[in-house]
Amino acid sequence: MKVAFVQDWFNANGGAEKVAGAILDLYDKEDVTIYALFNKFNPQTRKEILKDRTVQVSVLQLVPFIRKLYRYFLPVMPWLMKQFRLKGYDLILSTSHAVAKGFSSDKAIINICYCHTPLRPIWDQYDDYAASHPLGGSFFYKAFVQYLRKWDLKTSKRVHFFIANSIHIQKRILKSYGRESVVIYPPVRVDKFELNEAPRKEYYLCAGRVVPYKKMDMVMRAFMQMPDKKLVVIGDGWGAKEFRNMIKGHPNIEWHGYKSDKEMMHYMQEAKACIFAAKEDFGIMCVEVQACGTPVLALDYGGYKETVIDGETGYLYQEQTEQGIRDAVGKFETDPLTDFKVIRVNALRFSEERFKKQLGDFVADSMNQFYK
């Protein structure tokens, strides 16, 4: 079977990339061609996720510092994605949180999209992104958003079957595109994260990609107001330098930069709890942390409401504010969650094996329905 697999881009070893890796593993016996706007994986990640497969890329691959500058190219991404003209395939499968479903293809080929989220800056998080953009209040910004919404709706009609990565996203696909979808939770490599039943060290953990919506700076500011509580921050990205400067003079906050998966697991296993402040659509790392038996403090939003059992595997807090984070830490200090086995059991229901079985069955059934 000839398969075209389309990803927005390959930039960092995050949740979307891990989903791509699981899908490529599922179809490793097939003739698969991969398309993405650019591929900036390092050799180790290229081997882990792509199994050293070649990726068909756009001209963005040639742009210097594209790993940090890619957000500024959103205006041309729809056009660049359309330049991928997919013909002669039996199956087209895309994973999208931006523009991956915007390629050109033969309507006679089944088109299945695993949707991490409809494009955040133009739909549900429009206000947040506009507020942080220097031109967010301008006529030009609003006109551009309207253009992107029309394009996004148009390309959504080319998809024959949508898969949502959570119930939260299923509702947003219906609201944004007017399309039904099935929910298949992302794969989490829970078997690679070991349970630690020993008493934990005296630090909270905040980890992830350093991008604005993750709100890692909010977590750090909250701990600036709690000098008796230790915070370890792990991650890298465009705002890393500013964050390092921000925490100077606050010895209770440690910045550790990028860590490998193995090193990250070590920190997860020994933390009192891990804090998540982003508005996540699913949140793979939140499940990975729980697979170590470590409780989480997460915003009562989106995927966290589906992966965290409030009061048992973590605490969900209501407000995405420094005060909300401080209140969650105070609640945890008063009533810590230490049944580490129970926390891990909750994470096991999101295994990679379960994902591959559900996705494989859905794709097979959809192809039988489409080509009958």
C-alpha positions in Angstrom: 0.0 0.0 0.0 1.3 3.5 -0.9 0.8 5.9 1.9 1.4 9.7 2.1 2.0 11.0 5.6 1.8 14.7 6.1 3.0 16.7 9.1 3.0 20.4 9.7 6.8 20.4 10.4 9.4 18.5 12.3 11.1 20.9 14.7 11.3 19.4 18.2 10.7 16.0 19.9 7.3 17.0 21.3 3.9 15.5 21.6 2.8 15.9 18.0 6.1 14.4 16.8 5.7 11.4 19.1 2.3 10.8 17.5 3.9 11.0 14.1 6.5 8.4 15.2 3.8 6.0 16.4 1.9 6.3 13.1 5.0 5.7 11.1 5.8 2.6 13.2 2.3 1.4 12.5 2.9 1.6 8.7 6.5 0.6 8.7 5.8 -2.3 6.3 4.1 0.0 3.8 5.5 2.3 1.1 5.3 5.6 3.0 6.3 9.0 1.7 6.6 11.8 4.3 5.8 15.4 3.7 6.5 18.4 6.0 7.2 22.1 5.5 10.6 21.6 7.1 12.6 18.9 9.0 15.1 20.2 11.6 15.3 17.0 13.7 18.8 16.2 15.0 20.3 12.9 14.0 19.1 11.1 17.2 15.5 12.3 16.9 15.5 11.6 13.2 16.3 8.1 13.9 13.9 7.7 16.8 10.8 9.3 15.1 11.4 9.0 11.4 13.6 5.9 11.4 15.9 7.8 9.1 13.3 8.1 6.4 13.6 11.0 3.9 11.1 13.8 4.3 9.8 15.8 1.3 10.1 19.5 2.4 9.3 23.0 1.3 11.6 26.0 0.7 11.3 26.7 4.4 14.0 24.1 4.9 16.5 26.5 3.4 15.6 29.5 5.7 18.3 30.2 8.2 17.2 29.8 11.9 13.8 28.5 10.7 13.5 26.5 14.0 13.0 29.7 15.9 11.5 31.9 13.2 8.9 29.5 11.7 5.9 31.3 13.4 6.6 34.4 11.3 6.1 32.4 8.2 2.4 31.5 9.0 1.1 33.9 6.3 2.8 31.8 3.5 2.4 28.3 5.0 -1.0 27.6 3.4 0.5 28.4 -0.1 3.6 26.3 0.6 1.6 23.3 1.9 -0.5 23.5 -1.3 2.6 22.9 -3.4 2.7 19.3 -2.1 0.6 17.6 -4.9 -0.2 14.1 -3.7 -1.1 11.6 -6.4 -1.0 7.9 -6.8 -1.5 7.0 -3.2 -3.9 4.5 -1.6 -4.1 6.5 1.7 -3.3 10.1 2.7 -2.9 10.5 6.5 -2.1 13.9 8.0 -1.5 15.0 11.6 -2.2 18.7 12.0 -2.2 21.5 14.5 -1.6 24.1 11.9 -1.7 23.7 8.1 -1.0 20.0 7.3 -4.3 19.3 5.8 -3.8 22.0 3.1 -2.0 19.9 0.5 -3.3 19.3 -3.0 -4.5 15.8 -3.8 -6.8 13.7 -5.9 -10.3 13.6 -4.5 -10.4 9.9 -5.3 -7.8 9.2 -2.6 -9.0 8.8 1.0 -7.9 11.7 3.2 -7.8 11.2 6.9 -6.7 13.9 9.3 -5.6 13.3 12.9 -6.3 16.7 14.3 -4.3 17.9 17.4 -6.3 21.1 17.3 -7.8 23.5 14.8 -5.3 26.3 14.2 -5.2 28.0 17.7 -4.3 31.6 16.7 -7.4 32.0 14.5 -10.0 30.0 16.5 -10.3 29.3 20.2 -7.1 31.2 21.3 -7.5 34.1 19.0 -7.7 36.6 21.8 -4.6 35.3 23.6 -2.5 35.4 20.4 -3.8 38.8 19.3 -3.0 40.3 22.7 0.7 39.0 22.5 1.2 40.2 18.8 2.4 43.7 18.2 -0.2 44.1 15.4 -2.9 42.2 17.2 -5.4 45.1 17.3 -4.8 46.3 13.8 -7.0 46.0 10.7 -4.4 44.0 8.9 -4.1 41.4 11.6 -7.9 40.9 11.8 -8.1 40.7 8.0 -5.3 38.1 7.9 -7.1 36.1 10.5 -10.3 36.2 8.4 -8.4 35.0 5.4 -6.9 32.1 7.3 -10.3 31.1 8.7 -11.8 30.9 5.2 -8.8 28.9 4.0 -9.0 26.6 7.1 -12.7 25.9 6.6 -12.1 25.3 2.8 -9.4 22.7 3.4 -11.4 21.0 6.2 -14.0 20.1 3.6 -11.3 18.1 1.7 -10.8 15.7 4.7 -13.0 12.6 4.4 -12.5 11.5 8.0 -11.4 13.5 11.1 -9.8 12.0 14.2 -9.7 14.2 17.3 -7.0 13.7 19.9 -9.5 14.3 22.8 -13.1 15.0 23.5 -12.1 18.6 24.0 -10.8 18.8 20.4 -13.7 16.8 19.1 -16.0 19.6 20.3 -13.7 22.2 18.7 -13.6 20.5 15.4 -17.4 20.5 15.4 -17.5 24.2 16.4 -14.8 25.4 14.0 -15.4 23.2 11.0 -18.9 21.8 11.5 -17.5 18.3 11.1 -17.9 15.2 13.2 -14.9 13.2 14.3 -13.9 10.2 16.4 -11.7 10.4 19.5 -8.4 8.4 19.6 -6.2 9.6 22.4 -2.5 10.1 21.5 0.0 7.4 22.2 2.0 7.8 25.4 5.1 5.6 25.9 4.0 4.7 29.4 6.2 1.6 29.3 9.3 3.7 29.0 8.5 5.7 32.2 9.2 3.7 35.4 7.2 4.0 38.6 9.1 5.5 41.5 7.6 4.5 44.8 10.3 6.1 47.0 9.7 9.4 48.8 10.2 12.4 46.6 12.7 15.2 46.7 11.7 18.7 47.8 11.1 20.3 44.4 8.3 21.0 42.0 8.9 20.4 38.3 7.9 22.6 35.3 9.0 21.1 31.9 8.2 21.5 28.2 8.9 23.6 25.1 9.5 27.2 25.8 6.7 28.7 23.8 4.3 31.4 24.9 1.1 29.3 25.4 2.9 26.9 27.8 2.9 29.8 30.4 6.2 28.6 32.0 7.0 32.2 32.8 3.7 32.3 34.8 4.8 29.3 36.8 8.2 30.9 37.5 6.6 34.1 38.6 4.3 32.2 41.0 7.4 30.6 42.6 9.1 34.0 42.9 6.3 34.7 45.3 7.0 31.4 47.2 10.7 31.6 48.0 10.4 28.7 50.4 9.3 26.4 47.6 11.8 25.0 45.1 11.0 24.9 41.4 13.1 23.1 38.7 12.4 24.3 35.1 13.4 22.1 32.1 13.0 23.2 28.5 14.4 25.2 25.7 13.0 27.5 23.0 12.9 31.1 21.8 12.2 32.6 25.2 14.8 30.7 27.2 17.2 33.6 27.5 14.6 36.0 28.9 13.5 33.4 31.4 17.0 32.8 32.6 17.4 36.5 33.2 14.0 36.7 34.9 14.9 34.3 37.6 18.2 35.9 38.6 18.1 36.6 42.3 15.6 33.8 43.0 17.7 30.8 44.2 14.6 28.7 44.7 14.2 28.5 40.9 16.6 26.4 38.9 16.8 26.5 35.1 18.2 23.3 33.6 17.6 23.9 29.9 17.1 21.0 27.5 17.3 17.4 28.8 17.2 14.1 27.0 14.1 11.8 27.5 16.1 9.7 30.0 17.3 12.7 32.0 13.8 14.1 31.9 12.3 10.9 33.3 14.8 11.1 36.2 13.5 14.5 37.2 9.9 13.4 36.8 10.5 10.4 39.1 11.9 12.5 41.9 9.7 15.6 41.8 7.0 16.2 44.5 4.6 17.2 41.6 4.8 18.5 38.1 3.0 21.8 37.2 1.2 22.5 33.9 -0.2 25.9 33.2 -0.9 25.8 29.5 -4.3 25.4 27.8 -3.5 22.0 26.3 -5.6 20.0 23.9 -4.3 16.8 25.4 -1.0 17.1 27.1 1.2 14.0 26.6 3.8 15.0 29.1 1.1 15.2 31.8 0.5 11.5 31.2 4.2 10.7 31.1 4.6 12.3 34.5 1.8 10.2 35.9 3.3 7.1 34.4 6.2 7.7 36.8 3.7 7.8 39.7 4.2 11.5 40.1 1.2 13.7 40.8 0.4 16.8 38.7 -1.0 20.2 39.3 -2.8 21.2 36.0 -5.1 23.8 34.7 -8.7 22.7 34.7 -8.9 22.9 30.9 -9.0 20.7 27.8 -7.2 17.4 27.8 -6.1 17.7 31.5 -9.8 17.2 32.4 -9.6 13.8 30.6 -6.2 12.6 31.8 -6.1 13.7 35.4 -8.3 12.4 38.2 -8.8 15.4 40.4 -7.9 14.7 44.0 -6.4 11.3 43.1 -3.7 11.6 40.5 -3.4 15.4 40.8 -5.2 18.6 41.4 -6.9 20.7 38.8 -6.9 24.5 39.4 -9.4 26.9 37.9 -7.6 30.1 37.0 -4.6 30.4 34.6 -2.9 32.9 36.9 0.0 33.1 39.3 -2.5 33.0 42.2 -4.1 29.9 40.7 -0.8 28.1 40.7 0.0 29.3 44.2 -3.3 28.0 45.4 -2.7 24.6 43.8 0.7 24.3 45.4 -0.8 25.3 48.8 -3.5 22.6 48.4 -0.9 20.0 47.5 1.3 21.0 50.5 -1.8 20.6 52.8 -3.0 17.3 51.2 -0.2 15.6 49.2 -1.0 12.8 46.9 1.3 9.9 47.5 -0.4 6.7 46.2 2.1 6.5 43.4 0.8 3.2 42.1 -2.7 4.5 41.6 -1.3 7.5 39.7 0.6 5.2 37.3 -2.4 3.0 36.7 -4.3 6.0 35.5 -1.6 6.7 32.9 -1.6 3.2 31.5 -4.9 3.6 29.7 -3.1 5.9 27.2 -0.6 3.4 26.0 1.1 3.4 22.6 -0.2 -0.1 21.9 -3.8 1.0 22.5 -3.3 4.0 20.1 -1.9 1.8 17.3 -4.8 -0.7 17.6 -7.5 2.0 17.6 -5.9 4.0 14.8 -5.2 1.0 12.6 -8.7 -0.3 13.0 -10.2 3.1 12.2 -8.1 3.6 9.1 -8.9 0.1 7.8 -12.7 0.5 8.4 -12.6 4.0 6.8 -10.8 2.7 3.7 -13.3 -0.1 3.4 -16.1 2.4 3.6 -14.6 4.9 1.2 -13.5 2.4 -1.5 -16.5 0.0 -1.4 
